[in-house]
Amino acid sequence: MKAARQDPARERAAAAGHAPLPRRRAPGWLVAALVPVALVLAVAARDAVAWVGRPFAGFLFSDGRIVFSIARPQWLPATIRRPEWSVVSAVDGTPVASGGAVHDAVRAAGAGRELTYTFRRGAEVFRLALPARRFGWDDFAEVFAPMLGVGTWVIALGALPVALRPARPEVRAHFIVCLLLGLMLLTSPDEYGPYRLLWIFFLALALLPPAILHLAVSFLGAPGRWRGRVLGGLYVVFAALGATLVLLRFDAPVFLPLLYLVYCALANALLLYAGVLVSVLATRDRPRRQTLAALAAILGSGGIVIAILVTYPLRTEGVSVPWFILPIGLWPVLHAIGFLAAERRRPVPRVAS
């Protein structure tokens, strides 16, 4: 009889982060969530590999023809004017209405042929004559492989603590963050073409700020009714913002400020999460190892990401993908270490019958 009464108390104490939780099988919802992720990975990897051997412009751009900062140094000569965050309006004098039209023009010309691109940045219009390049395996290894690899890694490591300790609110909240971050990385190559998974990328990106706030709140305890309602409202608002980004991606003057708004929200959510962890560490409301590991994840991976995210839409030089992406892989590792190390705390006292 005593053993039967001990289990509910043990569950409640474990969910609060104060005691070990008995191991159990991975919950069915976790498996259901990972199946579509595997499909997204398969489609994203196929689309990314399809770039190899094809001519491309030497710079990456969105479906709305906005040139991104993601690049390799050898793609563009250092002496030319930088086209980042401008809009491609014409190729060889022919107006283009979408990123797909730019890709078609480059592939029709073939690698090695020089094309003249017309760029528009606000009221400024300029032209650049650039030879089409052939996308090689070295380009894939430096640009697309880190996105696909780290995205898969983040989701897998985020799922591990859930499979072992599904009752903990901070573990479940952390998995949501890893799922969204991983989906954003997996679909990043598709953001540059052929744009099939674009809607997943923008929804995942927009939902990351409320997910990180959700994780921060979970370190303060299981969310109550009002906290749950506020978090639910934030998820709805940011999901609508992500849908707006998808719908307005061809309107650069509106799209870019909205994108910058999401990046700023994400950076501030990470800073708030760090502040919550410092507060929890000071009050010792959570296992010290768990909190220190989460703080190390912020400092080890979040610092570089915050710096780049805040300045990303304003940068007019290329961003190295390994420098940007690879540190993110530390995030789920350090959190998983913290979650599982916290299990080695003292056992729960027996509950009297």
HELIX and SHEET records of a PDB file:
HELIX    1   1 LYS A    2  ALA A   15  1                                  14    
HELIX    2   2 GLY A   28  VAL A   49  1                                  22    
HELIX    3   3 GLY A   99  ALA A  109  1                                  11    
HELIX    4   4 TRP A  137  ASP A  139  1                                   3    
HELIX    5   5 PHE A  140  PHE A  144  3                                   5    
HELIX    6   6 ALA A  145  LEU A  164  1                                  20    
HELIX    7   7 PRO A  169  LEU A  186  1                                  18    
HELIX    8   8 PRO A  189  TYR A  192  5                                   4    
HELIX    9   9 LEU A  198  SER A  218  1                                  21    
HELIX   10  10 ARG A  225  LEU A  247  1                                  23    
HELIX   11  11 ALA A  252  THR A  283  1                                  32    
HELIX   12  12 ARG A  288  ALA A  297  1                                  10    
HELIX   13  13 ILE A  298  GLY A  302  3                                   5    
HELIX   14  14 GLY A  303  THR A  311  1                                   9    
HELIX   15  15 TYR A  312  LEU A  314  5                                   3    
HELIX   16  16 VAL A  321  ILE A  325  1                                   5    
HELIX   17  17 LEU A  326  GLY A  329  5                                   4    
HELIX   18  18 LEU A  330  ALA A  341  1                                  12    
HELIX   19  19 ALA A  342  ARG A  344  5                                   3    
SHEET    1   A 2 PRO A  55  PHE A  56  0                                        
SHEET    2   A 2 ARG A 133  ARG A 134 -1                                        
SHEET    1   B 4 THR A  94  PRO A  95  0                                        
SHEET    2   B 4 VAL A  87  VAL A  91 -1                                        
SHEET    3   B 4 GLU A 114  ARG A 121 -1                                        
SHEET    4   B 4 GLU A 124  PRO A 131 -1                                        
END                                                                             
